[in-house]
Amino acid sequence: MDFLKDLWGFLKARKKWWLLPVIFVLLLLGVLLVIGGGSAVAPFIYTLF
């Protein structure tokens, strides 16, 4: 949780709001990889890419 607080403080102090969509997309891709790695949904996720 400290990492998220530090990240939010950095974004707020440096006015780097353009990083929020980048972080969101990276998190979304990470979740897709974790879900698609060992489940029956994997073939459907792989067809997206």
CHARMM-style PDB file with segment names, atoms N, HN, CA, C and O in Angstrom:
ATOM      1  N   MET     1       0.816  -1.190   0.000  1.00  0.00      PROA
ATOM      2  CA  MET     1       0.000   0.000   0.000  1.00  0.00      PROA
ATOM      3  C   MET     1       0.867   1.264   0.000  1.00  0.00      PROA
ATOM      4  O   MET     1       0.458   2.300  -0.523  1.00  0.00      PROA
ATOM      5  N   ASP     2       2.041   1.173   0.578  1.00  0.00      PROA
ATOM      6  HN  ASP     2       2.372   0.331   1.003  1.00  0.00      PROA
ATOM      7  CA  ASP     2       2.943   2.324   0.581  1.00  0.00      PROA
ATOM      8  C   ASP     2       3.353   2.715  -0.838  1.00  0.00      PROA
ATOM      9  O   ASP     2       3.522   3.893  -1.152  1.00  0.00      PROA
ATOM     10  N   PHE     3       3.509   1.695  -1.689  1.00  0.00      PROA
ATOM     11  HN  PHE     3       3.372   0.738  -1.434  1.00  0.00      PROA
ATOM     12  CA  PHE     3       3.889   1.976  -3.074  1.00  0.00      PROA
ATOM     13  C   PHE     3       2.826   2.819  -3.770  1.00  0.00      PROA
ATOM     14  O   PHE     3       3.148   3.763  -4.491  1.00  0.00      PROA
ATOM     15  N   LEU     4       1.563   2.477  -3.551  1.00  0.00      PROA
ATOM     16  HN  LEU     4       1.301   1.710  -2.965  1.00  0.00      PROA
ATOM     17  CA  LEU     4       0.482   3.240  -4.182  1.00  0.00      PROA
ATOM     18  C   LEU     4       0.419   4.668  -3.653  1.00  0.00      PROA
ATOM     19  O   LEU     4       0.153   5.602  -4.410  1.00  0.00      PROA
ATOM     20  N   LYS     5       0.664   4.837  -2.348  1.00  0.00      PROA
ATOM     21  HN  LYS     5       0.879   4.078  -1.733  1.00  0.00      PROA
ATOM     22  CA  LYS     5       0.689   6.182  -1.773  1.00  0.00      PROA
ATOM     23  C   LYS     5       1.837   6.999  -2.355  1.00  0.00      PROA
ATOM     24  O   LYS     5       1.671   8.175  -2.679  1.00  0.00      PROA
ATOM     25  N   ASP     6       2.997   6.370  -2.484  1.00  0.00      PROA
ATOM     26  HN  ASP     6       3.131   5.415  -2.222  1.00  0.00      PROA
ATOM     27  CA  ASP     6       4.151   7.062  -3.065  1.00  0.00      PROA
ATOM     28  C   ASP     6       3.896   7.416  -4.532  1.00  0.00      PROA
ATOM     29  O   ASP     6       4.232   8.510  -4.984  1.00  0.00      PROA
ATOM     30  N   LEU     7       3.302   6.482  -5.261  1.00  0.00      PROA
ATOM     31  HN  LEU     7       3.029   5.593  -4.894  1.00  0.00      PROA
ATOM     32  CA  LEU     7       3.004   6.737  -6.668  1.00  0.00      PROA
ATOM     33  C   LEU     7       2.008   7.883  -6.809  1.00  0.00      PROA
ATOM     34  O   LEU     7       2.183   8.756  -7.658  1.00  0.00      PROA
ATOM     35  N   TRP     8       0.975   7.884  -5.988  1.00  0.00      PROA
ATOM     36  HN  TRP     8       0.834   7.174  -5.298  1.00  0.00      PROA
ATOM     37  CA  TRP     8      -0.018   8.968  -6.031  1.00  0.00      PROA
ATOM     38  C   TRP     8       0.625  10.311  -5.661  1.00  0.00      PROA
ATOM     39  O   TRP     8       0.335  11.333  -6.282  1.00  0.00      PROA
ATOM     40  N   GLY     9       1.493  10.300  -4.651  1.00  0.00      PROA
ATOM     41  HN  GLY     9       1.729   9.470  -4.147  1.00  0.00      PROA
ATOM     42  CA  GLY     9       2.192  11.526  -4.269  1.00  0.00      PROA
ATOM     43  C   GLY     9       3.079  12.049  -5.382  1.00  0.00      PROA
ATOM     44  O   GLY     9       3.155  13.256  -5.611  1.00  0.00      PROA
ATOM     45  N   PHE    10       3.754  11.132  -6.078  1.00  0.00      PROA
ATOM     46  HN  PHE    10       3.693  10.151  -5.892  1.00  0.00      PROA
ATOM     47  CA  PHE    10       4.596  11.527  -7.202  1.00  0.00      PROA
ATOM     48  C   PHE    10       3.761  12.148  -8.319  1.00  0.00      PROA
ATOM     49  O   PHE    10       4.110  13.200  -8.855  1.00  0.00      PROA
ATOM     50  N   LEU    11       2.650  11.484  -8.667  1.00  0.00      PROA
ATOM     51  HN  LEU    11       2.366  10.629  -8.231  1.00  0.00      PROA
ATOM     52  CA  LEU    11       1.803  11.998  -9.739  1.00  0.00      PROA
ATOM     53  C   LEU    11       1.233  13.364  -9.389  1.00  0.00      PROA
ATOM     54  O   LEU    11       1.133  14.242 -10.246  1.00  0.00      PROA
ATOM     55  N   LYS    12       0.859  13.539  -8.130  1.00  0.00      PROA
ATOM     56  HN  LYS    12       0.940  12.825  -7.433  1.00  0.00      PROA
ATOM     57  CA  LYS    12       0.271  14.802  -7.702  1.00  0.00      PROA
ATOM     58  C   LYS    12       1.310  15.927  -7.648  1.00  0.00      PROA
ATOM     59  O   LYS    12       1.036  17.053  -8.062  1.00  0.00      PROA
ATOM     60  N   ALA    13       2.494  15.613  -7.140  1.00  0.00      PROA
ATOM     61  HN  ALA    13       2.717  14.698  -6.804  1.00  0.00      PROA
ATOM     62  CA  ALA    13       3.524  16.641  -6.976  1.00  0.00      PROA
ATOM     63  C   ALA    13       4.125  17.063  -8.315  1.00  0.00      PROA
ATOM     64  O   ALA    13       4.381  18.247  -8.537  1.00  0.00      PROA
ATOM     65  N   ARG    14       4.347  16.111  -9.194  1.00  0.00      PROA
ATOM     66  HN  ARG    14       4.139  15.150  -9.013  1.00  0.00      PROA
ATOM     67  CA  ARG    14       5.007  16.405 -10.470  1.00  0.00      PROA
ATOM     68  C   ARG    14       4.040  16.715 -11.602  1.00  0.00      PROA
ATOM     69  O   ARG    14       4.461  17.047 -12.710  1.00  0.00      PROA
ATOM     70  N   LYS    15       2.745  16.608 -11.326  1.00  0.00      PROA
ATOM     71  HN  LYS    15       2.403  16.338 -10.426  1.00  0.00      PROA
ATOM     72  CA  LYS    15       1.708  16.867 -12.344  1.00  0.00      PROA
ATOM     73  C   LYS    15       1.892  15.974 -13.575  1.00  0.00      PROA
ATOM     74  O   LYS    15       1.829  16.442 -14.712  1.00  0.00      PROA
ATOM     75  N   LYS    16       2.117  14.700 -13.330  1.00  0.00      PROA
ATOM     76  HN  LYS    16       2.168  14.320 -12.406  1.00  0.00      PROA
ATOM     77  CA  LYS    16       2.298  13.718 -14.407  1.00  0.00      PROA
ATOM     78  C   LYS    16       1.018  12.915 -14.610  1.00  0.00      PROA
ATOM     79  O   LYS    16       1.033  11.686 -14.538  1.00  0.00      PROA
ATOM     80  N   TRP    17      -0.078  13.603 -14.862  1.00  0.00      PROA
ATOM     81  HN  TRP    17      -0.090  14.601 -14.920  1.00  0.00      PROA
ATOM     82  CA  TRP    17      -1.369  12.929 -14.972  1.00  0.00      PROA
ATOM     83  C   TRP    17      -1.463  12.044 -16.197  1.00  0.00      PROA
ATOM     84  O   TRP    17      -2.323  11.165 -16.251  1.00  0.00      PROA
ATOM     85  N   TRP    18      -0.600  12.250 -17.188  1.00  0.00      PROA
ATOM     86  HN  TRP    18       0.099  12.964 -17.144  1.00  0.00      PROA
ATOM     87  CA  TRP    18      -0.627  11.428 -18.383  1.00  0.00      PROA
ATOM     88  C   TRP    18      -0.162  10.004 -18.094  1.00  0.00      PROA
ATOM     89  O   TRP    18      -0.371   9.110 -18.914  1.00  0.00      PROA
ATOM     90  N   LEU    19       0.465   9.784 -16.943  1.00  0.00      PROA
ATOM     91  HN  LEU    19       0.635  10.511 -16.277  1.00  0.00      PROA
ATOM     92  CA  LEU    19       0.917   8.435 -16.600  1.00  0.00      PROA
ATOM     93  C   LEU    19      -0.226   7.530 -16.132  1.00  0.00      PROA
ATOM     94  O   LEU    19      -0.095   6.307 -16.180  1.00  0.00      PROA
ATOM     95  N   LEU    20      -1.330   8.103 -15.685  1.00  0.00      PROA
ATOM     96  HN  LEU    20      -1.436   9.097 -15.645  1.00  0.00      PROA
ATOM     97  CA  LEU    20      -2.438   7.289 -15.183  1.00  0.00      PROA
ATOM     98  C   LEU    20      -2.980   6.307 -16.221  1.00  0.00      PROA
ATOM     99  O   LEU    20      -3.162   5.137 -15.885  1.00  0.00      PROA
ATOM    100  N   PRO    21      -3.249   6.719 -17.464  1.00  0.00      PROA
ATOM    101  CA  PRO    21      -3.725   5.733 -18.447  1.00  0.00      PROA
ATOM    102  C   PRO    21      -2.687   4.657 -18.756  1.00  0.00      PROA
ATOM    103  O   PRO    21      -3.042   3.503 -18.996  1.00  0.00      PROA
ATOM    104  N   VAL    22      -1.417   5.027 -18.750  1.00  0.00      PROA
ATOM    105  HN  VAL    22      -1.128   5.964 -18.554  1.00  0.00      PROA
ATOM    106  CA  VAL    22      -0.352   4.056 -19.016  1.00  0.00      PROA
ATOM    107  C   VAL    22      -0.332   2.997 -17.916  1.00  0.00      PROA
ATOM    108  O   VAL    22      -0.243   1.803 -18.201  1.00  0.00      PROA
ATOM    109  N   ILE    23      -0.415   3.432 -16.673  1.00  0.00      PROA
ATOM    110  HN  ILE    23      -0.488   4.402 -16.442  1.00  0.00      PROA
ATOM    111  CA  ILE    23      -0.419   2.507 -15.541  1.00  0.00      PROA
ATOM    112  C   ILE    23      -1.650   1.619 -15.589  1.00  0.00      PROA
ATOM    113  O   ILE    23      -1.563   0.420 -15.324  1.00  0.00      PROA
ATOM    114  N   PHE    24      -2.798   2.201 -15.927  1.00  0.00      PROA
ATOM    115  HN  PHE    24      -2.868   3.175 -16.143  1.00  0.00      PROA
ATOM    116  CA  PHE    24      -4.034   1.435 -16.009  1.00  0.00      PROA
ATOM    117  C   PHE    24      -3.947   0.345 -17.079  1.00  0.00      PROA
ATOM    118  O   PHE    24      -4.364  -0.788 -16.838  1.00  0.00      PROA
ATOM    119  N   VAL    25      -3.418   0.671 -18.244  1.00  0.00      PROA
ATOM    120  HN  VAL    25      -3.079   1.591 -18.440  1.00  0.00      PROA
ATOM    121  CA  VAL    25      -3.297  -0.311 -19.326  1.00  0.00      PROA
ATOM    122  C   VAL    25      -2.319  -1.419 -18.937  1.00  0.00      PROA
ATOM    123  O   VAL    25      -2.572  -2.589 -19.221  1.00  0.00      PROA
ATOM    124  N   LEU    26      -1.218  -1.068 -18.298  1.00  0.00      PROA
ATOM    125  HN  LEU    26      -1.013  -0.117 -18.067  1.00  0.00      PROA
ATOM    126  CA  LEU    26      -0.263  -2.086 -17.855  1.00  0.00      PROA
ATOM    127  C   LEU    26      -0.883  -3.018 -16.825  1.00  0.00      PROA
ATOM    128  O   LEU    26      -0.664  -4.228 -16.878  1.00  0.00      PROA
ATOM    129  N   LEU    27      -1.645  -2.478 -15.897  1.00  0.00      PROA
ATOM    130  HN  LEU    27      -1.823  -1.495 -15.854  1.00  0.00      PROA
ATOM    131  CA  LEU    27      -2.332  -3.318 -14.919  1.00  0.00      PROA
ATOM    132  C   LEU    27      -3.353  -4.229 -15.587  1.00  0.00      PROA
ATOM    133  O   LEU    27      -3.473  -5.400 -15.227  1.00  0.00      PROA
ATOM    134  N   LEU    28      -4.078  -3.703 -16.544  1.00  0.00      PROA
ATOM    135  HN  LEU    28      -3.981  -2.752 -16.837  1.00  0.00      PROA
ATOM    136  CA  LEU    28      -5.068  -4.505 -17.262  1.00  0.00      PROA
ATOM    137  C   LEU    28      -4.410  -5.648 -18.028  1.00  0.00      PROA
ATOM    138  O   LEU    28      -4.914  -6.771 -18.010  1.00  0.00      PROA
ATOM    139  N   LEU    29      -3.309  -5.382 -18.689  1.00  0.00      PROA
ATOM    140  HN  LEU    29      -2.900  -4.470 -18.703  1.00  0.00      PROA
ATOM    141  CA  LEU    29      -2.589  -6.440 -19.392  1.00  0.00      PROA
ATOM    142  C   LEU    29      -2.035  -7.480 -18.430  1.00  0.00      PROA
ATOM    143  O   LEU    29      -2.040  -8.672 -18.735  1.00  0.00      PROA
ATOM    144  N   GLY    30      -1.562  -7.043 -17.280  1.00  0.00      PROA
ATOM    145  HN  GLY    30      -1.558  -6.074 -17.032  1.00  0.00      PROA
ATOM    146  CA  GLY    30      -1.072  -7.979 -16.272  1.00  0.00      PROA
ATOM    147  C   GLY    30      -2.167  -8.889 -15.760  1.00  0.00      PROA
ATOM    148  O   GLY    30      -1.952 -10.086 -15.575  1.00  0.00      PROA
ATOM    149  N   VAL    31      -3.345  -8.324 -15.530  1.00  0.00      PROA
ATOM    150  HN  VAL    31      -3.520  -7.351 -15.680  1.00  0.00      PROA
ATOM    151  CA  VAL    31      -4.478  -9.130 -15.077  1.00  0.00      PROA
ATOM    152  C   VAL    31      -4.887 -10.125 -16.156  1.00  0.00      PROA
ATOM    153  O   VAL    31      -5.190 -11.277 -15.845  1.00  0.00      PROA
ATOM    154  N   LEU    32      -4.901  -9.704 -17.407  1.00  0.00      PROA
ATOM    155  HN  LEU    32      -4.655  -8.768 -17.659  1.00  0.00      PROA
ATOM    156  CA  LEU    32      -5.225 -10.625 -18.499  1.00  0.00      PROA
ATOM    157  C   LEU    32      -4.224 -11.766 -18.593  1.00  0.00      PROA
ATOM    158  O   LEU    32      -4.608 -12.908 -18.849  1.00  0.00      PROA
ATOM    159  N   LEU    33      -2.956 -11.473 -18.390  1.00  0.00      PROA
ATOM    160  HN  LEU    33      -2.644 -10.546 -18.182  1.00  0.00      PROA
ATOM    161  CA  LEU    33      -1.945 -12.529 -18.438  1.00  0.00      PROA
ATOM    162  C   LEU    33      -2.097 -13.516 -17.291  1.00  0.00      PROA
ATOM    163  O   LEU    33      -1.928 -14.722 -17.474  1.00  0.00      PROA
ATOM    164  N   VAL    34      -2.414 -13.007 -16.116  1.00  0.00      PROA
ATOM    165  HN  VAL    34      -2.551 -12.027 -15.966  1.00  0.00      PROA
ATOM    166  CA  VAL    34      -2.584 -13.894 -14.959  1.00  0.00      PROA
ATOM    167  C   VAL    34      -3.820 -14.765 -15.138  1.00  0.00      PROA
ATOM    168  O   VAL    34      -3.775 -15.967 -14.880  1.00  0.00      PROA
ATOM    169  N   ILE    35      -4.913 -14.172 -15.575  1.00  0.00      PROA
ATOM    170  HN  ILE    35      -4.949 -13.195 -15.785  1.00  0.00      PROA
ATOM    171  CA  ILE    35      -6.145 -14.933 -15.766  1.00  0.00      PROA
ATOM    172  C   ILE    35      -5.989 -15.926 -16.924  1.00  0.00      PROA
ATOM    173  O   ILE    35      -6.428 -17.072 -16.835  1.00  0.00      PROA
ATOM    174  N   GLY    36      -5.368 -15.477 -17.991  1.00  0.00      PROA
ATOM    175  HN  GLY    36      -5.011 -14.546 -18.064  1.00  0.00      PROA
ATOM    176  CA  GLY    36      -5.247 -16.319 -19.180  1.00  0.00      PROA
ATOM    177  C   GLY    36      -4.173 -17.372 -19.080  1.00  0.00      PROA
ATOM    178  O   GLY    36      -4.117 -18.269 -19.921  1.00  0.00      PROA
ATOM    179  N   GLY    37      -3.330 -17.295 -18.094  1.00  0.00      PROA
ATOM    180  HN  GLY    37      -3.375 -16.566 -17.411  1.00  0.00      PROA
ATOM    181  CA  GLY    37      -2.226 -18.238 -17.979  1.00  0.00      PROA
ATOM    182  C   GLY    37      -2.643 -19.647 -17.617  1.00  0.00      PROA
ATOM    183  O   GLY    37      -2.065 -20.605 -18.131  1.00  0.00      PROA
ATOM    184  N   GLY    38      -3.606 -19.799 -16.769  1.00  0.00      PROA
ATOM    185  HN  GLY    38      -4.075 -19.021 -16.352  1.00  0.00      PROA
ATOM    186  CA  GLY    38      -3.941 -21.145 -16.329  1.00  0.00      PROA
ATOM    187  C   GLY    38      -5.420 -21.404 -16.210  1.00  0.00      PROA
ATOM    188  O   GLY    38      -5.859 -22.035 -15.248  1.00  0.00      PROA
ATOM    189  N   SER    39      -6.184 -20.942 -17.145  1.00  0.00      PROA
ATOM    190  HN  SER    39      -5.827 -20.430 -17.926  1.00  0.00      PROA
ATOM    191  CA  SER    39      -7.621 -21.162 -17.049  1.00  0.00      PROA
ATOM    192  C   SER    39      -8.165 -21.625 -18.392  1.00  0.00      PROA
ATOM    193  O   SER    39      -7.451 -21.657 -19.394  1.00  0.00      PROA
ATOM    194  N   ALA    40      -9.429 -21.980 -18.391  1.00  0.00      PROA
ATOM    195  HN  ALA    40     -10.009 -21.954 -17.577  1.00  0.00      PROA
ATOM    196  CA  ALA    40     -10.088 -22.401 -19.624  1.00  0.00      PROA
ATOM    197  C   ALA    40     -10.414 -21.218 -20.523  1.00  0.00      PROA
ATOM    198  O   ALA    40     -10.813 -21.405 -21.672  1.00  0.00      PROA
ATOM    199  N   VAL    41     -10.249 -20.011 -20.014  1.00  0.00      PROA
ATOM    200  HN  VAL    41      -9.924 -19.860 -19.080  1.00  0.00      PROA
ATOM    201  CA  VAL    41     -10.538 -18.800 -20.794  1.00  0.00      PROA
ATOM    202  C   VAL    41      -9.354 -18.430 -21.673  1.00  0.00      PROA
ATOM    203  O   VAL    41      -9.481 -17.573 -22.547  1.00  0.00      PROA
ATOM    204  N   ALA    42      -8.206 -19.062 -21.457  1.00  0.00      PROA
ATOM    205  HN  ALA    42      -8.103 -19.759 -20.747  1.00  0.00      PROA
ATOM    206  CA  ALA    42      -6.969 -18.704 -22.169  1.00  0.00      PROA
ATOM    207  C   ALA    42      -7.124 -18.673 -23.678  1.00  0.00      PROA
ATOM    208  O   ALA    42      -6.671 -17.703 -24.287  1.00  0.00      PROA
ATOM    209  N   PRO    43      -7.734 -19.666 -24.336  1.00  0.00      PROA
ATOM    210  CA  PRO    43      -7.832 -19.590 -25.806  1.00  0.00      PROA
ATOM    211  C   PRO    43      -8.616 -18.368 -26.286  1.00  0.00      PROA
ATOM    212  O   PRO    43      -8.322 -17.837 -27.357  1.00  0.00      PROA
ATOM    213  N   PHE    44      -9.595 -17.918 -25.524  1.00  0.00      PROA
ATOM    214  HN  PHE    44      -9.833 -18.350 -24.654  1.00  0.00      PROA
ATOM    215  CA  PHE    44     -10.374 -16.766 -25.935  1.00  0.00      PROA
ATOM    216  C   PHE    44      -9.596 -15.469 -25.746  1.00  0.00      PROA
ATOM    217  O   PHE    44      -9.750 -14.531 -26.529  1.00  0.00      PROA
ATOM    218  N   ILE    45      -8.768 -15.412 -24.720  1.00  0.00      PROA
ATOM    219  HN  ILE    45      -8.642 -16.173 -24.084  1.00  0.00      PROA
ATOM    220  CA  ILE    45      -7.958 -14.216 -24.483  1.00  0.00      PROA
ATOM    221  C   ILE    45      -6.854 -14.126 -25.537  1.00  0.00      PROA
ATOM    222  O   ILE    45      -6.530 -13.035 -26.007  1.00  0.00      PROA
ATOM    223  N   TYR    46      -6.279 -15.268 -25.907  1.00  0.00      PROA
ATOM    224  HN  TYR    46      -6.542 -16.154 -25.525  1.00  0.00      PROA
ATOM    225  CA  TYR    46      -5.193 -15.247 -26.894  1.00  0.00      PROA
ATOM    226  C   TYR    46      -5.685 -14.814 -28.269  1.00  0.00      PROA
ATOM    227  O   TYR    46      -4.906 -14.284 -29.061  1.00  0.00      PROA
ATOM    228  N   THR    47      -6.968 -15.031 -28.568  1.00  0.00      PROA
ATOM    229  HN  THR    47      -7.601 -15.461 -27.925  1.00  0.00      PROA
ATOM    230  CA  THR    47      -7.475 -14.596 -29.866  1.00  0.00      PROA
ATOM    231  C   THR    47      -7.601 -13.078 -29.943  1.00  0.00      PROA
ATOM    232  O   THR    47      -7.669 -12.524 -31.040  1.00  0.00      PROA
ATOM    233  N   LEU    48      -7.635 -12.397 -28.798  1.00  0.00      PROA
ATOM    234  HN  LEU    48      -7.580 -12.847 -27.907  1.00  0.00      PROA
ATOM    235  CA  LEU    48      -7.686 -10.939 -28.823  1.00  0.00      PROA
ATOM    236  C   LEU    48      -6.398 -10.328 -29.333  1.00  0.00      PROA
ATOM    237  O   LEU    48      -6.405  -9.240 -29.910  1.00  0.00      PROA
ATOM    238  N   PHE    49      -5.305 -11.016 -29.124  1.00  0.00      PROA
ATOM    239  HN  PHE    49      -5.299 -11.900 -28.655  1.00  0.00      PROA
ATOM    240  CA  PHE    49      -4.007 -10.500 -29.533  1.00  0.00      PROA
ATOM    241  C   PHE    49      -3.533 -11.253 -30.721  1.00  0.00      PROA
ATOM    242  OT1 PHE    49      -2.449 -10.977 -31.234  1.00  0.00      PROA
TER     243      PHE     49
END
